[in-house]
Amino acid sequence: MTDQAGSVAGPGSVGPPGAPPGTQPEEELTIPRASMNKMIKEVLPDVRVAHDARELVLACCTEFIRMVSSEANDICNNLQKKTISPEHVLAALDSLGFGDYRIEAEAVLKDCKQVAKQRRRGSTRLENLGIPEAELLRQQQELFAQAKEEQAQVDQQEWMRMQQEAQLAAMMQQQQQQVLGQANSDDHYG
């Protein structure tokens, strides 16, 4: 959603007095400076970039994102869709005269889809270990067997402790009965 000035509005955001609900102050709608500085350093590792130049690059990037997302939103609305898809963004690039970026944007989209697919598969961690699945299964079964053995030892020790406590309780009860029996016999003979 955009306001009259073309600013992108986020849900639940608060803007300046008199601004439509859902808008934020300009300074909050930017790329994080640390990320921008990292990108600049990666692209231009041997060049010093003045603070004002960094701020200008940040403002240009923010405006570019606003323009593309606003145009993608318009395309999405014209097609009576509720969700902006990558195709809407690519069409927005063409519509705004940035068609030269389309090939690079499609390559990035392809990479993102591939990463997402690998995450869904969940096998990347196993593949990165370099251990065959059969070996991992063997190790898992070995760990299960070891845990089962340890639990059996704990259960055996617990059973023995309970048996000793039962024997001790029986001996104490027997001693009490003997003491009571002796006291009763002393009372009868006394």
N, C-alpha and C positions, 0 to 999 in steps of 0.2 A: 504494500500500500504506500502511496506517496502523497505528500501534502502539496499545497499550491506552489511552493518554491521548488518542488522536485526532490525534497529530502525523503529518504526511505524511512518509514516508521516501523518500529518494532512493537510487538504486543507488550502492554504493561509498562511502556516507557513514559517518562514524564518530560515534557518540554518546557520551554519558556512560557510566561503568562501570555494568554491569547492564542497560543499555538494549538493546532488540533491535537486531540488526545492521541497518545501513542507515538509522539515525536520526541526525540532526545536532543539535547544541545549538541551543536556541531562537533565539539571537541571529543565527545564520547563515541562518535561514529567513525573511528579511524582504525587503521591497521596498527597493531601494537608496535611501538617504536623499536623495541628490542628486535622484533622479527624483521622490520624494515632495515635496521642497521646491519643485521646479519646478512640479508639479501644483498645489500649494497657492497658489503665487504667480500662476499663470495663472487660477485660479478666484477668488482673493481678492487682486487686485493692490494694493488700497489699504488692506489690513488687516494689522496686525502680528500674528503668531501666535507665542505663547511656545514655548520649546523643549519644555517638558513637554507642551503641547498637540500639538505636532508628533509627539512620541514616541507619544502616545495615538492619534493618527490613524494612524500607522504600524502600531501594534499592532492596531488595529481592522481595518485593511485586510488585514493578514497573516492575522488570524483569519477574516475573511470569505472570503479565498481558500482557506484550509484547509477551511472548512466546505463551500464549494461544490465544491471538487475532491474531497473525501472522499465527498460525496453523489453526485457524478457518477461516481466510481469504483464505488460501490455499485450504482448503476443499470446501469453498464456490465457489472459482474460478474453481476448478476441476469439480464441479457440474453445472458449467455455470450459477451460480446465481449471482445477483448483490447486494443482501443484506444478511449480516450475520444474521442467525436466531439462536435462542437458541439451536436448534438441532446441528448446526455447532459447537457451543461452547462446547457442551457436547461431541461431537465426537472428538474435539481437546483435551479435557481432557483425553479421552481414548487413543488417538494416542500418547500423550506425556507421558503416563504412570501414569497419575493422576486419573485413573478410580475409586480409592477409594473415591474421592471427588464427584463422580457423584450423589450419592444418596442425599447428602446434597445440591448439586447444584440444583437438580430437586425439592427438597423441597422448596428452596428459590424461584425458578421459579414459583412454584405453588402458593406460598404466594403472589408474585408480581402480578400474573394474577388475583388472588382473589381481591386484593386491587384495581387493575385497573377496574375490573368488578363493584365493589362497587362505584367507582368514576363515571363510566359511568351511572350507575343507578341513581345517584344523590340523593338517598334517605338516605344516611348516616346521613346528618344533621337533617332530620326530625326524623329518628329513635333515634338519640342521644338526642333529646329534651324530649322524654318521654311523649309527648302530642298526643293523638289520632288525626288522620287526620280529623275526623268529627269536633272536637273541634277547630282545626286550621282553618277549613273552616268557622265555625261559627264566630270566632274572625275576620277573614278576611272580612266577610260580614258586621260585626258590624263596622269595621273601614271604609269600603266603605260608609256605611250609614251615619256615623258621618262626613266623608269628604264631602259627598253630601249635608248634612244639613249646614255645615259651608260655603260651596260655595254658597248655596241658600241665606244665611244671608248676605254674602258679595255682592251678586248680588242685593238683596233687598236694602241694604244700598247705593249701587252705583246708583240704579234707583231713590231712594229718593233724593239723592244729585243732580242728573241731573234734577229732577222735580223742586227742590228748585232753582237751577240755572236758569232754564227756566222761573219760576215765577218771579224771581228777574229781569231777563233780560226784561220780558214783562212789569213789573212795571216801570223799568227805561225808557223803550221806551215810555210808556204811559205818564210818567212825562215829557220827552223831548217833546212829541207832545203837551202836555198841555202848556209847556213853550213857544214853538214855536207858538202855537195857540194864546196864550195870547199876545205874542210879535207882531204877525200879526194884532191882533185886536186893539192893542194900536197904531199901525202905521196907521190903517184906521181911527181911531177916533181922532188922534192927530193933 
